[in-house]
Amino acid sequence: MKSQQEVLRVSVETERELKLLRIKRILRREVGAWGFLLPHFFFFILFIAIPLIYGLTMSFYNWTLIGETRYVGLENYSRVWSDSRFWMAVKNTVIFAIISIPLVMGVALAYALLLSKKWYGRLWLMTAFVAPTFFSSVGVLTSWRWILGSHRAGLMNYYLTRLGILKEPISWFATSTRAWACIIGVTVWWIVGFSILLYIGALQRIPPEQYEAARIDGAGRWAQFWYITLPWMRNVLFFDVIRQVLLAFGLFDQVYFFTGGGPAGRTRTMVYYLYMVGFERQQLGRAAAISWYMFMIIFGFALINLFVLLKTVRAGAEG
């Protein structure tokens, strides 16, 4: 009887010790995880959450740097909503996104297909396309402003007049069509490198056996691209679409350096209009309202892209 009680007591103590060890192991794991998460969480609160809440609060006030700050409710939102200049900026930004995103992705995909093959000099060409992505905006846009200068010393005007293509130097930013062509061209050249790297990585994940089987079945290059390459790259392409949308709606530097929103506001984008209202006119409350409109527009585009991505992934899984 006594031995049974001792066995029972030992088993209870053993079970208690195992529970304690299990709890210690869980605590050790959780503490380690929170140790890695807390710095990120701290900076998220400090640089994202607090500014978001502060900006939302500002949007309900007539907030200037010098004058009196007073509560105006939704007046800033209604004024922005009825402001034709804001909607022109939205239209300009959407047009830029519609034109630039397919261009960036098309050029990146073409060069990724070219650079994924092994041939002499491909690393030099890859470096030439990828390197501008890591250059600062000040250096890139200052160089391009000199190249596209309206005077005779502008590099583009100099060579085009020397070759006889132009009789006189022209102002590349005098009309909205030429200004947008320059902005889009420089943007594609500047940011296409990162998309090329993404696409090359996706192409290298495709099993070569699939291309060999397709060739044996008589599939041509276009059929291989359409039925093998694109389906394998689908997730990367949709990720890049979302990234390009965020970049397009954040367009500011090119407009600031090249046109200042001109001519006649035809190249003014949402971020540049926010800058004008907030920093040039010092209407910080209205600028905060503009930023929340921007958030809703970008969030809507992101939701549409996410919906299309999930639908495509489900269709692929069912197929």
N, C-alpha and C positions, 0 to 999 in steps of 0.2 A: 504493500500500500504506500509506504513511504517512498519507495523507488519510483512509483508511478507519479506521485506528487512532485518529486524532484525533476523527473523527465518533463512533466507538464510545465513546471516553473522555468526550466531551461529553454523549453521551446517558446514560451511566452517572451522570455528575455531575448532570445535570438530573433524572434519576429520583431520585437521592439527595436533592437539594434539595426535590423535590416531596414525598417521604416526610417530610422534616423539617418542611415547612410544614404537611402534613396532621397530623402528631403535635402540632405547636404549636397548631394550631387546635382539635384534640380536647382538649388539656390546658387551653387557655384556656376552652373551653366547660365542661369538667368542674370546673375550679377555680371558675368563676363559679357553677355549680350548687351545689357544695358550700359555697360562701360563703353562699348563701341557706339551705341546709339545716342547716348546723351550729348556728346559734342555736336553731332549733326542736329539733334533736336533743339539744342540751345541756339545754334545759329539760324535754324529755321524760324524759331520764335522771334529772334532778334531782328533778322533781316527780311523776313517774308510776312509772318503773321502780324506783327505789330505795325509795319508800314501799311499792310492791307487795311487793317482796322482804322488806322489813323487817316488813310486816304479816303475811306468810306465816310468817316466823320467829317472831314474837310468838305466833301461834296455837298453837304447840307448847309454850308455856311458861305457867306460872302467874305471870303478869306483873302486878304491882300497883305503885302509885306509892310505897308505903311499905314493904311487906313484902319478904321474900326472893324473888328470881326463881329458879324451878327448872323443869327440863325435865319435861313431863308427857306428851309424845307426842301421841296423838290423844284424850286425855281431854277437852279442851275441845270437840272436835267431837262426841264421844259425849254429853256433857252437854247441849249445845245441841240435838242430835237428839232427846233424850228430854225436852226442856223443853216442857211444854204451852203456856207463855206465848209462846214463840217461834212455835209453830205457829198460835196464835191471831193473832199479829201478821202472819204470812204470809197467813192467811185474810182478815184485815181488809184487807190491802194488795191482794190479788187482787180482792176484792169492789169495793173502790174503783176499781181499774183497769177492771174489767168495766163498771161503771156510768158512770164519768167519761169514758172514752175515746170511746165512741159519742156521748155528749152533746156533748163538745167538738167532735168532727168534724161532727156533725149541725148544730149551731148555726152553726159556722164555714162549712159549705157553704151553708146557707140564706142567711146574710148575704152571703157572697161572690157568690152568684147575684144577690142584690138589689143589691149595691153595684157589680157589674160593668156594670150599665146606667147610662146617663147621665140623671140627673134632679136637680132642684134640691135642694140640701141633703145630697147623698150624702157629700160630703167631711167635713161636720160629723159625720155619723153614723159614718163610718169612723174619724175621729179619736177619737170617744167609745169605740169598741170596741177600738181598737188601743192607745191611750195607756196603759191599765192594765198592759199587758205590760211596759212599761219602768219602772214604779214599783217601788221597793224593797219587799221583803217586810215590813219593819218598819212602813213607812208604811201600806201596804195593810191589813195584818192588825190593826194598832192601830185604824185607822178602823173596820173591820168589827167588832172586838170591842166598840167603843163603840156601834155601830149595833145589835148583837145583845145588848146588855147585859141582864141579867136584872132589873135594877131599873127603876123607873118612868121614869127619865131616859134609858134606852136608846131610841134613835130608833125602832126597830121597835115596841117595846112602847108607846111614847108615842102614835104615830099609830094603831096598831090599837085601843088603848083609847079614844082620842078618837073614832074612827069607830064604836065600839060592837061591833067584831068580837071583841074580847077584853074580858071583865069585869075581869080582874086581870092584871097583868104576869106573864109566864111565863118560866121559865129555858129558853133555847133549846138549852142543852147538857146538860139534866138527864137526858134519855133518849138512848139510842144512835141511835134513828131520827132524832130532831130534830138531834142533833149531826152525824150523817153528812150529812143534808140540807143543813145550813149549810156544812159543809166542802166538799161537792161543788159547791154553788151558788157559793160564793166562788171556788173553784178554776176553775170554768168561766168566770165573769166575768173572772177575772184573766188567764188564759192563752189565751183564745180568739182574741185579737187577732192573734197571730203566725200561727195557722192560717188566719185570714181573708186575711192578706197572701199566704200561700203559694197559697191556692186562687184568689185573684184573678189572681195571676201565671199560674197554669196555665190559667185560663179565657181570658185574653187571647191565649194561644198557639193557641187553636182557630181554624182558618180559618172565617170567616163563610160561605164558599161551601158548606160542608157543611150548615149549617142551612138555607140557601136551597134547596139540592137536596132536603133532607128535607121542607121545606114544600111544594115542588112535587110531591113524591111522595105528599103527603097525610099525612105523619107529624105527630102531635100533639106537644104540649110534653113529655108524659111519655116518649114514644118517642124524641124528640130527646135528652132528658136521659139516658135509659138506654143508647142506642146510639151517641151522639156524645160527650156531655159526660163521662160516667164513664170510657169507654175512654181518652179523651185525658188525663184526670186520674189515671189508674191509678198511675203511678209516684210522683206527688206524694202521693197518698193513702197508699200503702204507706210512703213515707218518713215521713209524719206519724204513722202508726201506731207505727213504731219509736220516734220521738221521744216520743210520748205514753206509751208503755210505760216508757221510761226516766224520764220525769217522774213517772209514777204510782208507780213503785217507789221513787222518791226522796222521797216525801211525808214532810215533817217539820215545816215552819214552821207550817202551818195547825193541826196537832195540838198543837204546842208552845204556840201562842198561845191557842187556843180551849179545849181540853179537858185538856191534859196527859195524854192517853191514856185518860181516863175517859169515861163512868162505868164503873167495874169493868173497865178494860182493853179496853172494847169498841171504842174508836177508836185503840188502840195499833197503830202500823204497824212495819214491820221496821226502818226507820231510827230511829224513836223508841225502839224496844226496844234497838237497838244503843247509842244515846245513854245510856239508863238504865243498861245493864250497864257501859259503858265509863267514863262520867263521873260518874254518881251512885254506883254501887257500886264504881267504880275496879277492875273486873276486866278489865284491858286485853287479856289473852290470850284470854278467852272472847269479848270484843267483836270481836277480830280474826277469830276463827272464825266468828262471825255474819256478818261482812262477806264472808267467802269463800263462805258459803252463799248470801248475797245475790247475789254475783257469778255463781255457778252458775245460780241461778234466772233472773236477768235475761239471762244469756248464752243459756240455753235458749229463752226467749221470743224473743230476737233471732234465733236460728237458725231457729225456726219461721216467723217473719215473712219472713226472707230466703228460705227454701225456697218459701214461698207466692208471694213476689214473682217469683223466678226462673221458677217454673212458669207463672205468669200471663204473664210477658213472652214465654216460649217459645211458649205457646199463641197469643198475639197475633201473634208473628212468623210462625208456621206458617199462621195464619188469613189 
